[in-house]
Amino acid sequence: MRIFLLFSVFLAGSAALLSQQSVPPASGTQAIYAAQANSCQKKFDYIRQNGNQATPDQKPTVITENELNAWLTSGNAQLPQGVKKLQLKGDTGVIDATAYVDFDEVTAGRNSSNPLLSLFRGTHEVQARAHASGSGGAGQVHIDSVSLDGVGVPRVALEYFVDKYITAKHPEIGLDSTFKLNYRIDTATIGPRQLTVTQK
């Protein structure tokens, strides 16, 4: 379930996943979303450019939940294989994520006979909650819970799945992850409906 990679992207403001595509608006509502996505893109670009300075500007960059979600649906985000329609909600220190995940794509057809993994087949609506923070140039993410189609996934099954299909490919990613923040990001603070990033 490579949705966990997106928690890292959310914290780090990682411009490494950004492209320069743009989607022309077809309606007033779409124009609003396009403006929000463009604003998010500009902030990601600024974080990258500021991080390349010898002495980055330490003024905080605030990315709103609406900007981030508009960007995630704009075609600019390169979501991990199998993850569709990702949307995030932020509260103090907490991220709630909802996405449709095609587990057959995630596992590349490498199904296991282990009954603990029988849940992770086909396409499901996945909801995940994580505590996340960034300080001292490092990000921390702890996955609290995951549900499929509204049904909670037992922790032991989740751990087994992550170890077999995620951590095996990405040793730095797990249910508890600590990682270096890119672009000289010093802090990344999740608040109600926004992410605040400082650099130094």
N, C-alpha and C positions, 0 to 999 in steps of 0.2 A: 504494500500500500504506500506508494511513493508520495502520497499526499503529505507525508511528514517533511519532505523536502521543501514544501511551500511554507511551512512555519519558519524555516531558516531564511527563505527569501524574504518573507514579511519582516523579520527582524533586521536583516542585514541591508535591506534596500538594495539588493544585489543587481547592479546594472549589467552584470555578465549575462543575464537572461533577456536583456532588452533588445528589441529590434527597432527599426525605424519605420515600420509600416504605419499606415494611417487608413482609417475607414471613413469614407465620406458619409455624412449624415443623410438619412432619407426622410426624417421627420423632425418635428420640434423636440420630441422626447429624446430621439437618437442624437440630436445636436447637443442636448444637455449632457448626455453620457459622453459624447465625443469630447466636449470641452473639459469634462472632469478627467477623462483618460489622458488628454493632452497635458493638463496641469500636473497629473501624477508623473507622466513621462518627463516633463521638464524638471521636476523635483529629483527624480532618479538621476537625470543627466547632471544636475547641479551637484548632487552628492558625489558622483564619480569625479567630476571636474574639481570640486573642492578638495577631495581626498588626494588629488594629484599635486596639490600646492605644497610648497615647502612648509608653509605655516597656514593650515586651513582656517577659514573663518569659523569661529566657534558658536556663531548664532544658530539656535536650533532650527531644524527643518521639520515642519509638521505636515504629515500626510494624512488626510482624512479618510475615513472608512469608505465614503462614497467615491472619492478619487481612486482609491486602490481597487475597489470592486468594479468600477467602470473600466479601469485599465485591464483588469483580469478578463473582462468580456470583450475587449476591443480588438482582439487578434494580435496584440503586441506581446502578450505573455506566452512563453513557450512552456506550457504545462508538461509535467512528467507524463510519460507514456501511460495511457489508461485512465488518466484523470480528466474529467470533463466538468465544465460549468462550476468552477470553484468560486465560492463566495466566503468572505471572512467577516466576522463581527468582533470588535475589540471592546474589552472592559478593563478595569484596572488590573494589569498583570495577567490578563486572560485572553486567549484567542479561541473563538468558536468558529469552526470551519465546516462548510457543507459542500459536498461535491458528488457527482456521479462517477463511480469508478468501475471500469471494466477489468475485473481481476484476471480474466484470461489473457488480457494484454500485459498486465503487470507481471504475471508469472510466465509469460511467453509459452503457455501451454504445458508447462512443467508441473502438472498436478501431482499431488501426493496422495498416497493411500491412507495417510494419517487422518483419523477422524477429526482431529482438532482443526484441520485445514479445510474440511468440507464446506465451511461457511463461505470461504473465499473463492467462489466460482461465479461466473456470469457477471452481470452489471447490477450494481446496487447503489442506492443513495447512502452515502457515508456521512455521518456527523462525528466530528472529533472535537474534543476540548483539550486545551493545553495551557499550562502556566508557562509564561515566557518572559525573559528579560535580557537586557544587555548592559554590561557595565565593564569598565576597565578594558575595553576592546574585545570582550568575549561575550558571546551569546549563549544563553542556556534555555533549553526547551524541555519540559516534562509533559509527556502525554498522559492526561488524566483518565480519559475514557474515549471509547469509540463505539458507535452503534451502526448497524446495517439495517436499513429500512425500519428504523425506529426500535430495533432490538439490540440491547447491549451485548457487546462481544466480551466473553470471559477473558480476564487478563492473561491467563495461561495460554489461550489460543492466540491472542494478539501477540504475545511475546514470541511464541513459536513461529508465527508467520513472519514477523519482522526479522527475526534472526535468520530464517531460511531464505527470504526473498529480498530483504532490504540491506541488512547489515553485511550480508555475504558480499554484496557488490559495493556498498558504501559503508566502510567500517566506522565512519564518523557519525552515522545516522542510526538512531535507536529510539527507544521509548524515553530515554534520558540522553540528551545530546548537549555537548559543550563544543563550541566552535569559534574560531577567530572571525571577528567582524571585518568585512572588507572596507576599503576606501577610507581608512583611518577613522572609522566610526568608533567613538568612545562609549556612548550610551545609546540604547534604543529602549524607549519606555512606552509601553502600551497603556493607553488610557481609554476612557469611554469614547468609542467611535473615532480614535485617531492613534497614530504612531508618531512619536517625537524622537528625532535623531540628532545627536550632537557629534561633532568631529573635532579632533585635535591632533 
